[in-house]
Every structure is written in C-alpha cells, then in structure tokens.
Amino acid sequence: MDLRDLQALVHVADAGTLSGAAGKLNLTQPAMSALFRRLEEELETPILERHSRGVRFTEEGRFLLERARQIIAEVMAARSALRELGEEPVGEVRVGLPASVSSGLVPELLPRLHGRYPRIRLHVSEQMSGNLTEMLQLGRLDMAMLFDIQPMPGLRSEPVLLEDIRLLVAPGDPLACRASVTLADIAQRDLVLPSATHSLRQLVERAAAAEGVRLRVYADLDSFFGLVGVVRHGFPTLLPPFLVQAAIRAGELCAIPVEGPHLTWTLHLATRLESARPRAALAVGRLIVETCADLVTSGTWPGRLHPRGVF
C-alpha cells in the first residue's frame, strides 16, 4: 500500500463511485477496480461494497479511510514544512492554554518567542480544557495544551509533563497539618471543583469511583483563580499547585499530596495536522515544549518531564 492507494480511498469516498474517483487520478475505471481488488487481497478484508448507485465502504473500509485521511494530512503538512524550512517563520499562531497553565507559561514564553522569531505574532486563548478541545477541533486554534487528551482525528498530541494534583486548603483547616490525604478523607468535606466537562473533574471522579468513594461537591466553578479564592474562605479544592507556589510558600495556602490513590495527570501539546502556518506553528510548538521543560527542570513548575516527551 502506498500514498496513491490512500488517495484513491479518499477520492472514492468523495465521489461515491469508482468512475468518478478514477478521473481524479487519471485512471480508467477498470484500473481503479483492479487497484481496490489488489488492496483487498493485500489486506485480506473487503473494503468496498458495490450497489446500483456506486459503492459504499465496509466497516473495515471506513476505518482505513479515516487513517488514510490522517496520513495524507501528515504528508501534506510535512511537505509544506520542508518547503518553508529555509524561510524565517512568519504569521499569527493561535495557541490555547488552560487557566492553570497560562499565567505561569506565557511570561516565560513571550520573551523567547520575540527574541528568536520576531515575525511570529502569538494569539493566546485562555480557556477551560473542554472549550480548548472544541476550539482546536473546529480550527479556531493551531495548537493547545491539554490534560489527558484522548486520540482525535486530525490532531497530533505529544506528552510534555506529568503534574500531581494536590488538595488545597486554608491554613488552620483540620486537614492542613496532614502529610497526605486519601479520597476517603476528602469525601468528608464539601468541595468546590471544576464542572463535569473539565479534565481535572473527570480524573477525580474516575479515581473516586475506583475507590468506591462518593465526593460531596458543593459547587461547580470553572475558574482557576475563583477556585483558589474560595479555598481561602474554607472550601477545599483539588488543583495542580503550579500557579499558587508563592501563596503556598507564604503560608497563605496549604497543598497536601493525595496518596489514596495518587492523583497525577499528563499535559500534552496537541496540534492540528492541517495547520495553515506549518513553519510558524512548528517553531511555536517547539518553543512551548522547551519552555515547559526548562520550568520543570528549574523547579519553577512542580512536575516531571514525561518519559515519552521530545525534549
């Protein structure tokens, strides 16, 4: 199977007939039919079903078609990027960042970007993770940092770092003196957490269900700094501690490890395969990963570099 075979799959899907697709590839219909017979023999599975109005894909064929579209998009992006390698990156790159990351990463990222790539203009959208995923899929972003991302068509993701989740409480809280807590301990308190679409809430809910624990969520609050604010007024929450390190060191907040079970999530950089600005987007993506790695290595970002990340 080669790239031309994959292109044939896509053309047949778009045209709905072998003859219509054959014209796009400068083939005769018999040649196109022979191509699909060869593919089906090679793969040992039927790809197409013939009917009076043309053809339709089998379930196996639909799976192969989806993979074909992804591979073709990757090849086109690689070709475009290679053509531009000799050029200075230029243009706007749209990046989505979670609220728990943005204000810590952007001040470090922008000076590096300006120094290396002055002709790139960065547009940053700070959103909750569920919104970022939707914006990325709809093409409103070129890339986004997402936690525990699931595979999605048209997107490529790279694990960057691992970050532990902590229970945040106010000084003087009954749990503030604890070296660690379990979800069973936390379940005795009224919590404020992000809403159900947030990846952090989903992580916590899965862990609680696995432990047979039912959490008491008093309110849903889709604001990182709003969550930190209510902690100061006696409502515990579960968050990564990156952006509140200063408050923790000053004794204004207490961040307690959760060990029953240990709560950790993975931060990924997700990018669109068909980005219209491949050279600029590649440069920004590399710089984001580099900046994250430097923040972790220096101890500024309390996390661990992911073993499968490219640094």
VENMOHU-V380016 format. One record per pair of residues at least 4 apart in sequence whose C-alpha atoms are under 8 Angstrom apart, sorted by the first residue. I is the first residue (numbers start at 1). J is the second residue. Records with the same first field share a line. If there is no record, write none. Layout:
I = J  J
This chain:
1 = 5  6  39
2 = 6
3 = 7  72
4 = 8
5 = 9  35  39
6 = 10  65  68  69  72
7 = 11  68  72
8 = 12  21  22  25
9 = 13  65  68
10 = 14  65  68  69
11 = 15  21  24
12 = 16  17  18  20  21
13 = 17  56  57  65
14 = 21
15 = 20  21
16 = 20  21  54  55  56
17 = 21  53  54  55
18 = 22  29  32  33  54  55
19 = 23  28  29  32
20 = 24
21 = 25
22 = 26  27  28  29  31  32
23 = 27  28
27 = 31  32
28 = 32
29 = 33
30 = 34
31 = 35
32 = 36
33 = 37
34 = 38
35 = 39
36 = 40  47
37 = 41
38 = 42
39 = 43
40 = 44  45  46  47
41 = 45
45 = 60
46 = 58  60  61
47 = 57  58  59  60  61  62
48 = 55  56  57  58  61
49 = 55  56  57  58
50 = 54  55  56
51 = 55  56
57 = 61  62
58 = 62
59 = 63
60 = 64
61 = 65
62 = 66
63 = 67
64 = 68
65 = 69
66 = 70  153
67 = 71
68 = 72
69 = 73
70 = 74  153  154  273
71 = 75
72 = 76
73 = 77  154  273  274
74 = 78  273  274
75 = 79
76 = 80  274
77 = 81  273  274  275  278
78 = 82
79 = 83
80 = 84  278
81 = 85  278  279
84 = 88  279
85 = 279
88 = 117  119
89 = 117  119  120  279  280  283
90 = 117  119  120  121  279  280
91 = 119  120  121  277  280
92 = 120  121  122  123  277  280
93 = 120  121  122  123  141  142  277  280  281  284
94 = 122  123  124  125  140  141  142  143
95 = 122  123  124  125  141  142  143  144
96 = 124  125  126  127  132  141  143  144  145
97 = 101  102  124  125  126  127  129  132  144  145  146
98 = 102  126  127  128  129  132  145  146
99 = 103  126  127  128  223  224
100 = 224  240  242  243
101 = 105  242  243
102 = 106  126
103 = 107  243
104 = 108  242  243
105 = 109  291  292
106 = 110
107 = 111
108 = 112  291
109 = 113  287  288  291
110 = 114
111 = 115
112 = 116  287
113 = 117  118  120  284  287
114 = 118  120
120 = 280
127 = 131  132
128 = 132  198  222  223
129 = 133  146  147  198  199
130 = 134  197  198  199
131 = 135
132 = 136  144  146
133 = 137  144  146
134 = 138
135 = 139  140  141
136 = 140  141  142  143  144  271  272
137 = 154  155  272
139 = 272
142 = 271  272  275  281
143 = 269  270  271  272  281  285
144 = 269  270  271
145 = 267  268  269  270
146 = 267  268  269  270
147 = 199  200  265  266  267  268
148 = 199  265  266  267  268
149 = 157  268
151 = 155  157
152 = 156
154 = 272  273  274
155 = 270  271  272  273
156 = 270  271  272  273
157 = 268  269  270  271
158 = 268  269  270  309  310
159 = 266  267  268  269  306  308  309
160 = 266  267  268  269  289  292  293  305  306  308  309  310
161 = 266  267  268  292  293  303  304  305  306  309
162 = 264  265  266  267  303  304  305  306
163 = 240  264  265  266  267  302  303  304
164 = 240  257  262  263  264  265  302  303
165 = 238  239  240  241  257  258  263  264  265
166 = 238  239  240  241  255  256  257  258  263
167 = 236  237  238  239  254  255  256  257  258
168 = 228  231  236  237  238  239  253  254  255  256
169 = 173  175  176  231  232  234  235  236  237  253  254  255
170 = 176  231  232  233  234  236  252  253  254
171 = 176  251  252  253  254
172 = 176
173 = 177  234
175 = 181
176 = 254  255  256
178 = 256
179 = 256  257
180 = 256  257  258  259
181 = 185  186  256  257  258  259  260
182 = 186  258  259  260  261
183 = 187  208  211  213  258  260  261
184 = 188  213  260
185 = 189
186 = 215
187 = 213  214  215  216
188 = 215  216
189 = 216  236
190 = 216  217  218  235  236
191 = 215  216  217  218  219  235  236  237
192 = 217  218  219  220  221  227  230  235  236  237
193 = 201  217  219  220  221  222  227  237  238
194 = 198  200  201  220  221  222  223
195 = 201  220  221  222
196 = 201  202
197 = 201  202
198 = 202
199 = 203
200 = 204  239
201 = 205
202 = 206
203 = 207  265
204 = 208  263
205 = 209
206 = 210
207 = 211  261  263
208 = 212  213  214  215
209 = 213  214
211 = 261
221 = 226  227
222 = 226  227
223 = 227
224 = 228
225 = 229
226 = 230
227 = 231  237
228 = 232  237
229 = 233
230 = 234  235  236
231 = 235  236  237  253
232 = 252  253
241 = 245  255  302
242 = 300  301  302
244 = 248
245 = 249
246 = 250
247 = 251  252  253
248 = 252  253  254  255
257 = 262
258 = 262  263
259 = 263
266 = 306
269 = 285  289
271 = 275
274 = 278
275 = 281
277 = 281
278 = 282
279 = 283
280 = 284
281 = 285
282 = 286
283 = 287
284 = 288
285 = 289
286 = 290
287 = 291
288 = 292
289 = 293  311
290 = 294  311
291 = 295
292 = 296  301
293 = 297  305  311
294 = 298
295 = 299  300  301
296 = 300  301  302  303  304  305
297 = 301
305 = 309
